[in-house]
Amino acid sequence: MKIELISGLNRKAPAAILLHTENLRILLDAGGALEPDEALWPVPANIDAVLLSHDHIDHIGGLHRIPRNVPVYCSHITAQSLPAGYDIHCIEIRGRFRIGGITITTGSSGHAYGGVWFHLDIAGGIFYSGDISMESMLFHFDPPPPARIALVDASYGFYDTPQPQQLDKLRQHLQQPCLCPVPPSGRAVEMALLMAPEKQASIVMDEPCRLMMQQMAQQNDGSLRPGVPEALRSLVQNLPLFSTDASLLLVSDPDGMNGMAGVLRARHDFHHRTLFTGHLNQLAYQQLLDGEVDFCRWNVHPTLSCLKKLVSLLSCDYFAPLFTALDNTARWQQVLRCEIITLPTVERELCQ
């Protein structure tokens, strides 16, 4: 067996990882570009199956480049965001299925509605996280079974500020009217759920965010924490309809340039401050440096403390920190106390 980290190693990049076994070639995620001029990752030949972790663009946005006859395994919620015409096999948030002779276990990732991690029972166990969070008050995180090799979201690098402290910082920003570009199936609903009861800011959502919240309120597919659907049903009834008179606008384009975010930011009479809470592409980062926008992280990826806890749960020997720069391998190894994977190909000998 062999693992190819096609995209996602050593930088924030689209997710695409290929597992070779004796008889199968399985692609873990098929991410789309995060930058307009980003080079596309090479699509492997002869893919037997694609496993998709969740519906965010950097994990599914490259699926259109995969032949349509390749079976795609994902949750029902993720399937809603996929192009038509694919051979979709919907899987449980918390369950098991088989591809060839491989048993694949899934669990809720804590990052997005319909988001899952994958555990494959080969080579002593291979765990692929997609994006994960162990701090969400909206989404449940399922502890995974042990795995010898862990391919894990480490988007925040060595950052280790817990969510409650970040919430305090966010409250400071909300002393002025803000527009927050957010993914509907992720922190959009969580921000509304946690911030609305505080009544510090009047909160509204654009239509895609509100529709996603309504779906969560009616359908807990296994992603949501206990009691959350009931709280969301109350929020649906009480949250005002979208209006720029509100002080916090949650709009559904994470890059802040398209959809409602793009329309509002282009208006000369719109004066809300744009506040990013997640990944900044190059344009948004330059706008931050120029003082045109603000940034306050909302934790949707694991902190360093969470990664240490995950390594303990997995009891892994090898760990690949994905979606982050690997400019201090020695520190990663010292902190996580396992061998750090830094090369794009995990050779057959390690996978035995």
VOPAGU-2260 file (C-alpha; in pm, 1 decimal, decimal comma):
REM VOPAGU-2260
SITE   aa  ch    i         X         Y         Z
SITE  MET   A    0       0,0       0,0       0,0
SITE  LYS   A    1     102,9     360,6     -61,2
SITE  ILE   A    2     -34,5     706,4      24,2
SITE  GLU   A    3       7,2    1006,6    -206,7
SITE  LEU   A    4     -57,5    1346,9     -47,2
SITE  ILE   A    5    -139,2    1507,2    -382,3
SITE  SER   A    6    -258,1    1838,9    -237,6
SITE  GLY   A    7    -286,7    1972,5     116,2
SITE  LEU   A    8      60,4    1900,1     253,9
SITE  ASN   A    9     283,0    2188,1     373,4
SITE  ARG   A   10      34,6    2468,3     301,3
SITE  LYS   A   11    -331,0    2565,6     306,7
SITE  ALA   A   12    -444,3    2403,5     -15,5
SITE  PRO   A   13    -729,6    2198,5    -162,7
SITE  ALA   A   14    -760,4    1851,3     -12,8
SITE  ALA   A   15    -670,0    1556,0    -236,4
SITE  ILE   A   16    -507,8    1236,4    -105,8
SITE  LEU   A   17    -474,4     908,5    -293,5
SITE  LEU   A   18    -459,1     569,9    -121,0
SITE  HIS   A   19    -316,7     281,4    -324,7
SITE  THR   A   20    -386,5     -73,4    -216,2
SITE  GLU   A   21    -315,2    -391,8    -408,1
SITE  ASN   A   22    -650,5    -369,1    -585,1
SITE  LEU   A   23    -790,8     -18,8    -521,8
SITE  ARG   A   24    -713,2     349,8    -572,1
SITE  ILE   A   25    -923,4     563,2    -334,8
SITE  LEU   A   26    -922,0     943,0    -346,0
SITE  LEU   A   27    -985,2    1120,8     -15,6
SITE  ASP   A   28   -1154,6    1452,4     -99,8
SITE  ALA   A   29   -1136,4    1642,5    -428,4
SITE  GLY   A   30   -1086,3    2003,7    -329,8
SITE  GLY   A   31   -1130,6    2316,0    -539,3
SITE  ALA   A   32    -886,1    2604,4    -563,6
SITE  LEU   A   33    -863,4    2860,5    -283,1
SITE  GLU   A   34    -710,6    3124,4    -511,7
SITE  PRO   A   35    -825,0    3231,7    -862,6
SITE  ASP   A   36    -480,8    3169,0   -1015,9
SITE  GLU   A   37    -396,0    2854,9    -816,3
SITE  ALA   A   38    -249,0    2564,6   -1012,3
SITE  LEU   A   39    -481,1    2264,0   -1018,1
SITE  TRP   A   40    -364,2    1941,1    -856,4
SITE  PRO   A   41    -309,9    1653,1   -1100,2
SITE  VAL   A   42    -604,1    1414,4   -1120,0
SITE  PRO   A   43    -483,8    1054,3   -1077,6
SITE  ALA   A   44    -577,0     797,6   -1338,2
SITE  ASN   A   45    -791,0     492,5   -1268,0
SITE  ILE   A   46    -961,5     610,2    -947,8
SITE  ASP   A   47   -1189,6     340,9    -804,9
SITE  ALA   A   48   -1373,6     555,1    -547,1
SITE  VAL   A   49   -1385,2     905,7    -398,7
SITE  LEU   A   50   -1457,1     971,3     -29,3
SITE  LEU   A   51   -1575,5    1325,3      48,7
SITE  SER   A   52   -1549,9    1456,7     403,9
SITE  HIS   A   53   -1782,1    1760,7     380,6
SITE  ASP   A   54   -1929,3    2018,2     143,6
SITE  HIS   A   55   -1679,3    2306,5     165,8
SITE  ILE   A   56   -1524,4    2413,7    -163,0
SITE  ASP   A   57   -1165,7    2319,2     -74,0
SITE  HIS   A   58   -1283,9    1958,6     -25,0
SITE  ILE   A   59   -1539,7    1909,7    -304,9
SITE  GLY   A   60   -1475,3    2189,2    -556,3
SITE  GLY   A   61   -1254,5    1971,0    -779,2
SITE  LEU   A   62   -1499,2    1683,5    -813,0
SITE  HIS   A   63   -1605,9    1804,5   -1158,5
SITE  ARG   A   64   -1258,4    1702,6   -1280,5
SITE  ILE   A   65   -1317,4    1338,8   -1179,1
SITE  PRO   A   66   -1486,9    1102,2   -1430,7
SITE  ARG   A   67   -1858,6    1076,7   -1356,2
SITE  ASN   A   68   -1860,5     698,1   -1347,1
SITE  VAL   A   69   -1634,6     688,7   -1037,5
SITE  PRO   A   70   -1839,2     603,9    -723,2
SITE  VAL   A   71   -1853,1     894,3    -474,5
SITE  TYR   A   72   -1916,3     823,9    -104,9
SITE  CYS   A   73   -2039,8    1109,8     113,0
SITE  SER   A   74   -2312,0    1210,9     354,6
SITE  HIS   A   75   -2659,3    1306,6     235,4
SITE  ILE   A   76   -2593,5    1672,8     320,0
SITE  THR   A   77   -2267,7    1679,9     124,3
SITE  ALA   A   78   -2441,4    1514,4    -170,5
SITE  GLN   A   79   -2676,7    1814,4    -194,4
SITE  SER   A   80   -2382,9    2034,1    -301,4
SITE  LEU   A   81   -2237,7    1803,7    -569,2
SITE  PRO   A   82   -2272,9    1837,9    -946,8
SITE  ALA   A   83   -2544,3    1630,4   -1108,4
SITE  GLY   A   84   -2467,8    1305,2   -1285,1
SITE  TYR   A   85   -2227,7    1141,1   -1039,1
SITE  ASP   A   86   -2259,7     790,7    -896,3
SITE  ILE   A   87   -2336,2     903,1    -540,1
SITE  HIS   A   88   -2342,5     657,4    -249,8
SITE  CYS   A   89   -2480,7     827,0      61,9
SITE  ILE   A   90   -2321,2     710,2     387,5
SITE  GLU   A   91   -2412,9     752,4     753,0
SITE  ILE   A   92   -2249,2    1020,6     965,9
SITE  ARG   A   93   -2175,6     751,5    1220,3
SITE  GLY   A   94   -2145,3     410,4    1055,6
SITE  ARG   A   95   -1950,9     158,7     846,4
SITE  PHE   A   96   -1937,5      60,0     481,7
SITE  ARG   A   97   -1706,2    -145,7     261,3
SITE  ILE   A   98   -1514,5     -77,8     -57,7
SITE  GLY   A   99   -1358,5    -397,0    -189,1
SITE  GLY   A  100   -1208,9    -566,2     114,9
SITE  ILE   A  101   -1169,1    -242,5     315,1
SITE  THR   A  102   -1400,2    -156,2     602,9
SITE  ILE   A  103   -1441,7     220,7     639,4
SITE  THR   A  104   -1573,8     368,3     964,2
SITE  THR   A  105   -1718,1     720,4     978,7
SITE  GLY   A  106   -1783,9     968,1    1257,0
SITE  SER   A  107   -1898,3    1326,7    1291,7
SITE  SER   A  108   -1612,3    1570,8    1231,6
SITE  GLY   A  109   -1740,1    1860,0    1443,8
SITE  HIS   A  110   -1665,5    2102,1    1158,3
SITE  ALA   A  111   -1968,3    2114,4     927,5
SITE  TYR   A  112   -2321,7    1988,4     883,0
SITE  GLY   A  113   -2288,4    1647,6     721,8
SITE  GLY   A  114   -1912,6    1645,5     783,4
SITE  VAL   A  115   -1739,5    1313,6     856,0
SITE  TRP   A  116   -1395,9    1169,3     922,6
SITE  PHE   A  117   -1287,7     834,5     773,7
SITE  HIS   A  118   -1105,3     540,5     934,5
SITE  LEU   A  119    -985,4     263,4     700,3
SITE  ASP   A  120    -895,8     -75,3     848,9
SITE  ILE   A  121    -572,2    -121,4     651,9
SITE  ALA   A  122    -202,9     -80,0     741,1
SITE  GLY   A  123    -283,1     -85,2    1112,0
SITE  GLY   A  124    -553,8     176,4    1060,8
SITE  ILE   A  125    -550,0     494,1     851,2
SITE  PHE   A  126    -741,2     796,1     984,2
SITE  TYR   A  127    -830,1    1087,9     754,5
SITE  SER   A  128    -997,2    1381,2     923,6
SITE  GLY   A  129   -1098,4    1615,2     644,1
SITE  ASP   A  130   -1154,0    1933,7     848,0
SITE  ILE   A  131   -1236,5    1878,3    1214,5
SITE  SER   A  132   -1315,9    2069,9    1530,9
SITE  MET   A  133   -1339,1    1943,2    1885,8
SITE  GLU   A  134   -1470,2    2272,8    2029,5
SITE  SER   A  135   -1792,4    2336,5    1840,8
SITE  MET   A  136   -2106,4    2408,2    2041,7
SITE  LEU   A  137   -2314,1    2325,0    1733,1
SITE  PHE   A  138   -2154,0    2011,8    1587,8
SITE  HIS   A  139   -2072,0    1685,6    1762,5
SITE  PHE   A  140   -1722,4    1534,0    1736,3
SITE  ASP   A  141   -1700,7    1155,2    1752,1
SITE  PRO   A  142   -1377,7    1010,7    1898,7
SITE  PRO   A  143   -1216,4     787,7    1634,4
SITE  PRO   A  144   -1078,5     435,6    1682,3
SITE  PRO   A  145    -700,2     385,8    1702,8
SITE  ALA   A  146    -501,6     422,9    1381,1
SITE  ARG   A  147    -134,0     376,1    1307,3
SITE  ILE   A  148    -130,0     652,9    1042,9
SITE  ALA   A  149    -315,6     983,5    1090,1
SITE  LEU   A  150    -377,1    1234,9     808,9
SITE  VAL   A  151    -517,3    1527,6    1003,7
SITE  ASP   A  152    -639,5    1884,5     957,1
SITE  ALA   A  153    -382,3    2109,6    1126,4
SITE  SER   A  154    -489,3    2432,5     954,9
SITE  TYR   A  155    -409,4    2646,5    1259,4
SITE  GLY   A  156     -56,5    2515,1    1305,5
SITE  PHE   A  157      64,5    2577,4    1662,9
SITE  TYR   A  158    -220,2    2818,4    1744,7
SITE  ASP   A  159    -367,8    2722,7    2082,1
SITE  THR   A  160    -624,4    2985,2    2185,8
SITE  PRO   A  161    -949,7    2817,8    2296,3
SITE  GLN   A  162   -1284,5    2923,4    2156,7
SITE  PRO   A  163   -1411,5    3107,2    2469,3
SITE  GLN   A  164   -1120,5    3351,1    2448,3
SITE  GLN   A  165   -1187,6    3405,3    2077,9
SITE  LEU   A  166   -1551,0    3481,5    2156,8
SITE  ASP   A  167   -1440,1    3759,2    2389,9
SITE  LYS   A  168   -1235,4    3910,5    2107,0
SITE  LEU   A  169   -1529,8    3881,6    1868,3
SITE  ARG   A  170   -1754,5    4070,9    2107,0
SITE  GLN   A  171   -1516,2    4365,0    2083,3
SITE  HIS   A  172   -1548,5    4372,0    1704,4
SITE  LEU   A  173   -1927,3    4359,7    1728,0
SITE  GLN   A  174   -1936,6    4698,0    1897,9
SITE  GLN   A  175   -1962,7    4830,5    1541,1
SITE  PRO   A  176   -2187,4    4700,8    1256,3
SITE  CYS   A  177   -2021,4    4403,7    1082,9
SITE  LEU   A  178   -2065,8    4192,3     773,0
SITE  CYS   A  179   -1930,4    3838,8     822,3
SITE  PRO   A  180   -1870,9    3619,7     514,6
SITE  VAL   A  181   -1927,5    3260,2     631,8
SITE  PRO   A  182   -1992,4    2908,8     492,8
SITE  PRO   A  183   -2362,9    2824,6     546,8
SITE  SER   A  184   -2300,6    2466,8     661,1
SITE  GLY   A  185   -2033,5    2569,9     911,8
SITE  ARG   A  186   -1987,1    2866,1    1139,3
SITE  ALA   A  187   -2279,5    3071,3    1000,0
SITE  VAL   A  188   -2533,2    2883,5    1209,7
SITE  GLU   A  189   -2300,0    2839,9    1507,2
SITE  MET   A  190   -2233,4    3213,7    1527,1
SITE  ALA   A  191   -2606,1    3289,3    1517,8
SITE  LEU   A  192   -2681,2    3021,0    1776,6
SITE  LEU   A  193   -2423,6    3148,8    2025,9
SITE  MET   A  194   -2441,7    3523,7    1966,2
SITE  ALA   A  195   -2818,9    3579,9    1927,7
SITE  PRO   A  196   -2907,0    3508,8    2295,0
SITE  GLU   A  197   -2650,8    3766,5    2411,0
SITE  LYS   A  198   -2842,5    4041,5    2229,2
SITE  GLN   A  199   -2522,0    4242,6    2190,7
SITE  ALA   A  200   -2588,3    4264,9    1818,4
SITE  SER   A  201   -2902,8    4233,7    1607,8
SITE  ILE   A  202   -2829,5    3934,5    1382,3
SITE  VAL   A  203   -2963,6    3842,7    1038,3
SITE  MET   A  204   -2865,4    3581,2     778,1
SITE  ASP   A  205   -2888,0    3583,6     400,5
SITE  GLU   A  206   -3110,2    3323,8     235,2
SITE  PRO   A  207   -2854,5    3039,5     189,4
SITE  CYS   A  208   -2749,0    3063,6     554,4
SITE  ARG   A  209   -3107,3    3078,9     676,4
SITE  LEU   A  210   -3212,9    2781,9     461,8
SITE  MET   A  211   -2925,0    2578,7     602,2
SITE  MET   A  212   -3027,3    2672,5     957,0
SITE  GLN   A  213   -3386,1    2566,6     884,4
SITE  GLN   A  214   -3266,1    2231,3     751,8
SITE  MET   A  215   -3053,4    2172,7    1062,6
SITE  ALA   A  216   -3351,2    2261,2    1281,2
SITE  GLN   A  217   -3561,9    1993,0    1113,5
SITE  GLN   A  218   -3303,4    1723,0    1044,2
SITE  ASN   A  219   -3028,5    1613,1    1279,8
SITE  ASP   A  220   -2835,5    1372,7    1059,1
SITE  GLY   A  221   -2596,8    1290,1    1344,0
SITE  SER   A  222   -2380,5    1601,7    1303,9
SITE  LEU   A  223   -2548,5    1811,9    1571,7
SITE  ARG   A  224   -2504,3    1814,6    1946,3
SITE  PRO   A  225   -2798,5    1708,9    2166,9
SITE  GLY   A  226   -3051,7    1987,9    2215,1
SITE  VAL   A  227   -2926,3    2190,0    1917,7
SITE  PRO   A  228   -3221,0    2121,6    1679,5
SITE  GLU   A  229   -3465,7    2247,9    1941,7
SITE  ALA   A  230   -3258,8    2562,8    1995,1
SITE  LEU   A  231   -3240,1    2617,4    1619,9
SITE  ARG   A  232   -3616,0    2583,4    1578,6
SITE  SER   A  233   -3659,0    2866,2    1829,2
SITE  LEU   A  234   -3392,5    3069,6    1652,3
SITE  VAL   A  235   -3563,5    3021,9    1314,9
SITE  GLN   A  236   -3884,5    3165,8    1457,3
SITE  ASN   A  237   -3722,0    3462,3    1628,2
SITE  LEU   A  238   -3436,2    3567,9    1400,8
SITE  PRO   A  239   -3542,7    3869,0    1187,9
SITE  LEU   A  240   -3544,1    3849,9     809,0
SITE  PHE   A  241   -3238,1    3983,0     627,5
SITE  SER   A  242   -3195,8    4359,0     646,2
SITE  THR   A  243   -2895,0    4587,4     636,4
SITE  ASP   A  244   -3041,0    4765,0     939,3
SITE  ALA   A  245   -2908,7    4478,9    1156,3
SITE  SER   A  246   -2568,6    4516,4    1316,8
SITE  LEU   A  247   -2435,6    4167,2    1230,3
SITE  LEU   A  248   -2494,8    4031,6     880,3
SITE  LEU   A  249   -2404,3    3665,9     820,2
SITE  VAL   A  250   -2364,3    3615,2     445,6
SITE  SER   A  251   -2283,1    3297,8     261,0
SITE  ASP   A  252   -1965,6    3363,5      61,7
SITE  PRO   A  253   -1656,9    3278,8     273,7
SITE  ASP   A  254   -1429,3    3485,4      45,1
SITE  GLY   A  255   -1649,5    3791,9      86,4
SITE  MET   A  256   -1650,5    3886,4    -282,0
SITE  ASN   A  257   -1949,2    3707,6    -434,9
SITE  GLY   A  258   -2317,9    3662,0    -357,2
SITE  MET   A  259   -2474,6    3897,0    -105,4
SITE  ALA   A  260   -2132,7    3988,2      35,3
SITE  GLY   A  261   -2011,6    4112,4    -302,5
SITE  VAL   A  262   -2333,9    4304,3    -369,9
SITE  LEU   A  263   -2328,8    4484,8     -35,4
SITE  ARG   A  264   -1957,8    4564,5     -34,4
SITE  ALA   A  265   -1994,1    4724,8    -379,8
SITE  ARG   A  266   -2261,6    4966,4    -256,1
SITE  HIS   A  267   -2146,3    5319,7    -173,0
SITE  ASP   A  268   -2412,6    5353,0      95,8
SITE  PHE   A  269   -2309,9    5032,7     278,9
SITE  HIS   A  270   -2086,5    5103,6     578,2
SITE  HIS   A  271   -2072,3    4780,6     779,0
SITE  ARG   A  272   -1718,0    4669,8     855,2
SITE  THR   A  273   -1625,0    4341,5     682,8
SITE  LEU   A  274   -1510,3    4094,2     947,5
SITE  PHE   A  275   -1348,8    3768,9     837,9
SITE  THR   A  276   -1352,2    3481,0    1085,1
SITE  GLY   A  277   -1192,7    3204,7     875,4
SITE  HIS   A  278    -938,6    3148,4     599,9
SITE  LEU   A  279    -820,6    3461,5     419,5
SITE  ASN   A  280    -734,7    3423,5      53,0
SITE  GLN   A  281    -460,8    3645,2     -88,8
SITE  LEU   A  282    -698,6    3929,2    -176,1
SITE  ALA   A  283    -866,1    3930,3     166,4
SITE  TYR   A  284    -527,3    3910,8     338,5
SITE  GLN   A  285    -403,3    4213,4     143,9
SITE  GLN   A  286    -722,8    4398,3     237,6
SITE  LEU   A  287    -649,4    4314,7     600,7
SITE  LEU   A  288    -294,8    4452,2     569,8
SITE  ASP   A  289    -436,0    4767,4     409,6
SITE  GLY   A  290    -680,6    4815,3     697,5
SITE  GLU   A  291    -986,8    4768,1     477,0
SITE  VAL   A  292   -1123,2    4464,1     665,4
SITE  ASP   A  293   -1086,8    4303,5    1007,9
SITE  PHE   A  294   -1011,3    3950,5    1121,4
SITE  CYS   A  295   -1113,6    3757,4    1433,1
SITE  ARG   A  296   -1080,3    3380,8    1421,2
SITE  TRP   A  297   -1379,1    3162,5    1502,8
SITE  ASN   A  298   -1232,1    2822,1    1585,8
SITE  VAL   A  299   -1349,9    2565,8    1330,5
SITE  HIS   A  300   -1020,8    2373,9    1306,8
SITE  PRO   A  301    -826,7    2202,7    1587,3
SITE  THR   A  302    -605,8    2399,7    1822,6
SITE  LEU   A  303    -272,1    2248,1    1920,9
SITE  SER   A  304    -427,2    2115,4    2243,6
SITE  CYS   A  305    -698,1    1945,3    2037,1
SITE  LEU   A  306    -438,0    1786,1    1810,2
SITE  LYS   A  307    -254,5    1647,6    2112,2
SITE  LYS   A  308    -579,7    1501,3    2241,5
SITE  LEU   A  309    -653,8    1348,0    1902,0
SITE  VAL   A  310    -308,3    1188,3    1881,2
SITE  SER   A  311    -373,4    1034,4    2222,4
SITE  LEU   A  312    -708,8     895,2    2105,6
SITE  LEU   A  313    -557,7     751,5    1788,3
SITE  SER   A  314    -236,8     619,0    1946,7
SITE  CYS   A  315     -83,1     684,6    1606,6
SITE  ASP   A  316     279,7     625,2    1511,2
SITE  TYR   A  317     277,8     853,9    1206,7
SITE  PHE   A  318     106,0    1190,9    1174,0
SITE  ALA   A  319      68,0    1417,2     869,2
SITE  PRO   A  320     -30,0    1776,1     967,1
SITE  LEU   A  321    -240,5    1883,5     667,9
SITE  PHE   A  322    -331,7    2228,5     535,0
SITE  THR   A  323     -51,8    2407,7     722,1
SITE  ALA   A  324     311,9    2504,8     671,8
SITE  LEU   A  325     564,5    2247,5     793,1
SITE  ASP   A  326     852,9    2483,0     866,2
SITE  ASN   A  327     926,2    2339,1    1213,6
SITE  THR   A  328     905,2    1962,2    1190,0
SITE  ALA   A  329    1112,4    1912,9    1505,5
SITE  ARG   A  330     858,5    2105,4    1711,4
SITE  TRP   A  331     566,9    1910,1    1563,4
SITE  GLN   A  332     743,7    1588,2    1654,7
SITE  GLN   A  333     827,1    1710,1    2004,8
SITE  VAL   A  334     472,4    1827,4    2077,5
SITE  LEU   A  335     282,2    1535,5    1924,2
SITE  ARG   A  336     538,4    1267,0    2013,0
SITE  CYS   A  337     503,7    1070,2    1692,6
SITE  GLU   A  338     678,3    1055,9    1357,8
SITE  ILE   A  339     579,2    1350,8    1137,8
SITE  ILE   A  340     507,5    1282,0     771,7
SITE  THR   A  341     667,9    1557,7     562,0
SITE  LEU   A  342     702,6    1395,9     219,0
SITE  PRO   A  343     417,3    1379,1     -34,0
SITE  THR   A  344     451,0    1003,3     -75,4
SITE  VAL   A  345     419,2     761,7     214,9
SITE  GLU   A  346     613,0     460,8      97,2
SITE  ARG   A  347     496,4     103,5     100,4
SITE  GLU   A  348     734,1       0,5     380,1
SITE  LEU   A  349     575,1     238,8     631,6
SITE  CYS   A  350     226,5     121,2     533,1
SITE  GLN   A  351     288,7    -248,4     596,1
